Amino acid sequence: MTQSNQPNDRDIFTRIAQVEYRLMKIENTQAELENTMTPGGYITEAFERVLAEIDEVKAQNQAQYEELKGMIGEQNGKIDIILRSVTGMGNS
């Protein structure tokens, strides 16, 4: 008995199932990419989080700058008093 070169039905069904599975994976990947790229998708959400973090850090830096500016003003005032005292300009 010779074996036929034609694939049997079981092989065909197995191959069809494999093709269907691979097609489903491709469709799922495509849907995930669409969710990522669409406005309001994952990328947009990530950018919004980054922008919010930048704004928060910017506000913190501004507050620290203002605090340092005040401290420098105080130090300048103290240095002026010391210099006037040392140079005798404060005795007038």
Secondary structure, 3 states (H helix, E strand, C coil): CCCCCCCCHHHHHHHHHHHHHHHHHHHHHHHHHHHHHCCCCHHHHHHHHHHHHHHHHHHHHHHHHHHHHHHHHHHHHHHHHHHHHHHCHHHC
